[in-house]
């Protein structure tokens, strides 16, 4: 299973610019009220979450992801990685292999997302500088992923949501980018979960036709507006609705991350060997 190491120490050793959880944030911006509607006749929050997670995302997938990290001065850094994912029954395994730039090349991340609520998910990080695979504690899932504005938990869930970590409530209906969406509020079920995730609540705009979150606003544990995620360029690939652009804006730091997704493939399959600790230690060798 590898040796345990605190995530913060691991990322410092990797020389990655990892942001800490937000403590101070700007005051919450009022959500838009255009096209607002009362929740009458809309599905309950739990049902919305279930429909999101019931959406087909294929047994396996591969994609190239270009990440542009933009600081408050407009300075940009670009990273490129390959994301692989495959289901083994109800268990989901995901591997991420960085290929550029040189200072982060061959860094890799692996997660095994177990369906049993009493079984902790397994996560490992490979750091080229150490030449070792290090296990990541699940308590660190709210830390930011290698300098981006998404957390490890955000990355792991992809376009799905965690039903058991939150209580869900439908609060209205609004349009995002011209698409009718159901607005739902998610609140962590207890203080421990809130501390692990780094959030006190999340409001999501869920497309009521294809059941993908088009926008989400997050509040920190002090109740202050933390970040906004906007998902766009959603297209069908192999019959599966797939986001091709994700922009995340941190309102405290004014830092942004833009994820551009291409080379999406649901049809070719992903070999089991590519979703192992040995594979992330070996690095990306193509497919």
C-alpha positions as CSV (number, residue, x, y, z in Angstrom):
1,X,0.0,0.0,0.0
2,X,3.0,2.3,0.2
3,X,4.1,4.7,3.0
4,X,1.9,7.3,4.4
5,X,2.9,11.0,4.0
6,X,0.9,14.1,4.8
7,X,-0.3,15.6,1.5
8,X,1.2,19.1,2.2
9,X,4.7,17.6,2.7
10,X,4.3,15.6,-0.4
11,X,3.4,18.5,-2.6
12,X,6.2,20.6,-1.2
13,X,8.7,17.9,-2.1
14,X,7.2,17.8,-5.6
15,X,7.8,21.6,-5.9
16,X,4.2,22.1,-6.9
17,X,2.5,25.3,-6.1
18,X,-0.3,24.1,-4.0
19,X,-2.8,26.5,-2.5
20,X,-3.9,26.1,1.1
21,X,-7.6,25.9,2.0
22,X,-9.2,29.3,2.0
23,X,-9.5,31.0,5.4
24,X,-10.5,34.5,4.3
25,X,-12.8,35.1,1.4
26,X,-14.7,37.9,-0.1
27,X,-18.3,38.4,0.9
28,X,-20.8,36.2,-0.9
29,X,-22.0,37.6,-4.2
30,X,-25.8,37.5,-4.6
31,X,-26.7,34.7,-7.0
32,X,-28.4,35.8,-10.2
33,X,-32.2,36.2,-10.0
34,X,-33.0,36.2,-13.7
35,X,-35.4,33.4,-14.7
36,X,-35.9,32.4,-11.0
37,X,-38.7,30.1,-10.2
38,X,-40.2,28.6,-7.0
39,X,-39.3,24.9,-6.2
40,X,-42.9,23.7,-6.7
41,X,-43.1,20.7,-9.0
42,X,-39.3,20.4,-9.1
43,X,-37.6,17.1,-8.0
44,X,-36.3,17.1,-4.4
45,X,-32.6,17.7,-3.8
46,X,-31.8,14.1,-3.1
47,X,-33.5,13.1,-6.4
48,X,-31.5,15.7,-8.3
49,X,-28.3,14.3,-6.9
50,X,-29.3,10.7,-7.8
51,X,-30.1,11.7,-11.3
52,X,-26.7,13.4,-11.7
53,X,-25.0,10.2,-10.5
54,X,-27.2,8.0,-12.7
55,X,-26.1,9.7,-15.9
56,X,-24.1,7.5,-18.2
57,X,-20.4,8.3,-18.3
58,X,-19.2,5.0,-19.9
59,X,-17.5,2.0,-18.4
60,X,-14.1,3.6,-19.1
61,X,-12.7,6.8,-20.6
62,X,-9.4,8.5,-21.5
63,X,-8.8,12.2,-22.2
64,X,-6.1,14.8,-22.5
65,X,-6.5,17.8,-20.2
66,X,-4.7,21.1,-20.5
67,X,-4.7,23.1,-17.3
68,X,-4.0,26.9,-17.5
69,X,-3.3,28.3,-14.0
70,X,-3.7,32.1,-14.0
71,X,-2.7,34.2,-11.0
72,X,-4.3,37.6,-10.0
73,X,-1.7,39.5,-12.1
74,X,-2.6,37.5,-15.2
75,X,0.6,35.4,-15.2
76,X,-0.2,32.0,-16.7
77,X,1.3,28.5,-16.3
78,X,0.2,25.6,-18.5
79,X,0.2,21.9,-17.6
80,X,-0.9,18.9,-19.6
81,X,-2.0,15.6,-18.3
82,X,-3.8,12.4,-19.4
83,X,-6.8,11.3,-17.3
84,X,-7.8,7.6,-17.4
85,X,-10.8,6.1,-15.7
86,X,-12.5,2.7,-15.5
87,X,-15.3,1.1,-13.5
88,X,-14.8,-2.3,-11.9
89,X,-18.3,-3.1,-10.9
90,X,-19.3,-0.2,-8.7
91,X,-15.7,0.7,-7.9
92,X,-14.1,3.5,-9.9
93,X,-10.4,3.8,-10.5
94,X,-8.8,6.9,-11.9
95,X,-5.2,7.7,-12.9
96,X,-3.7,11.1,-13.9
97,X,-0.4,11.3,-15.6
98,X,1.4,14.7,-16.1
99,X,3.4,15.0,-19.3
100,X,4.4,18.7,-19.3
101,X,6.0,21.0,-18.2
102,X,9.4,19.5,-17.3
103,X,9.3,20.4,-13.6
104,X,6.1,18.4,-13.0
105,X,6.5,15.7,-15.8
106,X,5.9,12.2,-14.5
107,X,4.0,13.3,-11.4
108,X,1.0,11.0,-11.2
109,X,-2.1,10.5,-9.1
110,X,-4.2,7.3,-8.6
111,X,-7.4,6.9,-6.8
112,X,-9.6,3.9,-6.1
113,X,-13.1,5.1,-5.2
114,X,-14.8,2.3,-3.3
115,X,-18.7,2.2,-3.2
116,X,-18.9,0.9,0.4
117,X,-19.6,3.8,2.7
118,X,-17.5,2.3,5.5
119,X,-14.5,1.7,3.3
120,X,-12.0,4.6,2.9
121,X,-11.0,5.4,-0.7
122,X,-7.4,4.7,-1.6
123,X,-5.3,7.5,-3.1
124,X,-1.7,7.6,-4.1
125,X,0.7,10.3,-5.4
126,X,3.9,9.5,-7.3
127,X,6.6,12.2,-7.0
128,X,9.5,11.9,-9.4
129,X,11.9,13.7,-7.0
130,X,11.4,10.9,-4.5
131,X,10.9,8.1,-6.9
132,X,8.3,6.7,-4.5
133,X,4.5,6.2,-4.5
134,X,3.1,7.8,-1.4
135,X,-0.3,7.1,0.0
136,X,-2.6,10.2,0.6
137,X,-4.8,10.3,3.7
138,X,-8.5,10.7,2.9
139,X,-8.6,13.5,5.5
140,X,-6.6,15.6,2.9
141,X,-9.3,15.3,0.2
142,X,-10.2,19.0,0.6
143,X,-6.6,20.2,-0.3
144,X,-6.1,21.7,-3.7
145,X,-4.9,19.5,-6.5
146,X,-1.4,20.4,-7.6
147,X,-1.8,24.1,-7.7
148,X,-5.2,24.1,-9.4
149,X,-8.4,25.5,-7.9
150,X,-10.1,22.1,-7.7
151,X,-9.6,19.9,-4.7
152,X,-8.6,16.2,-4.7
153,X,-12.2,15.4,-4.0
154,X,-13.4,17.6,-6.8
155,X,-11.0,15.8,-9.2
156,X,-12.1,12.4,-8.0
157,X,-15.8,13.0,-8.4
158,X,-15.4,14.4,-12.0
159,X,-18.9,15.4,-13.0
160,X,-20.7,13.4,-10.3
161,X,-21.6,14.4,-6.7
162,X,-21.3,12.9,-3.3
163,X,-24.7,12.0,-2.0
164,X,-23.6,10.7,1.4
165,X,-21.4,13.7,2.3
166,X,-24.2,16.3,1.9
167,X,-27.8,16.9,2.6
168,X,-29.5,18.1,-0.5
169,X,-32.3,20.7,-1.0
170,X,-33.9,22.1,-4.1
171,X,-34.2,25.9,-3.9
172,X,-35.3,27.0,-7.3
173,X,-34.8,27.1,-11.1
174,X,-32.6,29.4,-13.2
175,X,-30.9,29.5,-16.5
176,X,-27.2,29.2,-17.1
177,X,-25.9,29.9,-20.5
178,X,-29.5,29.8,-21.8
179,X,-30.1,26.3,-20.4
180,X,-32.8,25.6,-17.8
181,X,-31.3,24.4,-14.6
182,X,-32.5,23.3,-11.2
183,X,-30.7,25.1,-8.4
184,X,-29.9,22.9,-5.4
185,X,-28.1,23.5,-2.1
186,X,-25.8,20.9,-0.6
187,X,-24.7,21.2,3.1
188,X,-22.2,18.8,4.7
189,X,-23.8,16.3,6.9
190,X,-21.6,17.1,9.9
191,X,-18.6,19.1,11.1
192,X,-16.1,16.4,10.3
193,X,-17.2,16.2,6.7
194,X,-17.2,20.0,6.4
195,X,-13.7,20.1,7.8
196,X,-12.4,17.4,5.4
197,X,-14.1,19.0,2.3
198,X,-13.3,22.6,3.3
199,X,-16.8,23.8,2.4
200,X,-19.9,24.8,4.5
201,X,-22.3,24.7,1.6
202,X,-22.4,24.4,-2.2
203,X,-25.1,25.7,-4.6
204,X,-25.2,24.0,-7.9
205,X,-27.1,24.7,-11.1
206,X,-28.0,21.4,-12.7
207,X,-29.1,21.1,-16.3
208,X,-32.5,19.4,-16.1
209,X,-32.2,17.9,-19.5
210,X,-28.8,16.2,-19.4
211,X,-28.2,16.2,-15.6
212,X,-24.8,17.9,-15.6
213,X,-23.8,20.7,-13.2
214,X,-23.3,23.8,-15.3
215,X,-22.2,26.1,-12.4
216,X,-21.4,25.7,-8.7
217,X,-20.7,28.2,-6.0
218,X,-18.8,27.1,-2.9
219,X,-18.7,28.7,0.6
220,X,-15.8,28.2,3.0
221,X,-16.3,26.9,6.6
222,X,-16.7,30.5,7.8
223,X,-19.7,30.9,5.5
224,X,-17.8,33.2,3.0
225,X,-18.0,32.9,-0.8
226,X,-14.9,30.9,-1.8
227,X,-15.0,29.9,-5.5
228,X,-17.2,29.5,-8.6
229,X,-17.0,26.6,-11.1
230,X,-18.4,27.2,-14.6
231,X,-18.7,24.2,-16.9
232,X,-19.3,24.8,-20.6
233,X,-18.7,23.4,-24.1
234,X,-20.7,20.3,-23.2
235,X,-20.9,18.0,-26.2
236,X,-21.8,14.4,-27.0
237,X,-18.9,12.0,-27.4
238,X,-19.7,8.4,-28.2
239,X,-23.3,9.2,-27.1
240,X,-22.2,10.6,-23.7
241,X,-22.6,14.2,-22.7
242,X,-19.1,15.5,-22.0
243,X,-17.8,18.9,-20.6
244,X,-14.9,20.2,-22.6
245,X,-14.2,23.4,-20.6
246,X,-14.2,24.0,-16.9
247,X,-13.2,27.3,-15.4
248,X,-12.7,27.7,-11.6
249,X,-12.3,31.1,-10.0
250,X,-11.1,31.5,-6.4
251,X,-12.7,34.7,-5.1
252,X,-10.2,35.0,-2.2
253,X,-7.0,34.7,-4.2
254,X,-8.3,35.9,-7.6
255,X,-6.6,32.8,-9.0
256,X,-8.2,30.9,-11.9
257,X,-7.8,27.5,-13.4
258,X,-9.1,26.7,-16.9
259,X,-9.3,23.0,-17.8
260,X,-9.5,22.4,-21.6
261,X,-10.5,18.8,-22.5
262,X,-9.9,17.0,-25.8
263,X,-9.0,13.6,-27.2
264,X,-12.0,12.1,-25.3
265,X,-12.4,8.4,-25.9
266,X,-15.1,6.2,-24.3
267,X,-14.9,3.3,-26.8
268,X,-11.3,2.0,-26.6
269,X,-11.2,0.8,-23.0
270,X,-8.6,1.3,-20.4
271,X,-6.3,-1.5,-19.4
272,X,-6.4,-2.5,-15.7
273,X,-2.6,-2.3,-15.5
274,X,-2.7,1.5,-16.2
275,X,-4.7,2.0,-13.0
276,X,-2.1,0.6,-10.5
277,X,0.7,2.0,-8.3
278,X,3.2,0.4,-10.6
279,X,1.8,2.3,-13.6
280,X,2.0,5.7,-11.9
281,X,5.5,5.0,-10.8
282,X,6.5,4.1,-14.4
283,X,4.9,7.3,-15.9
284,X,3.0,8.0,-19.0
285,X,4.0,5.7,-21.9
286,X,1.1,6.4,-24.2
287,X,-1.5,3.8,-25.1
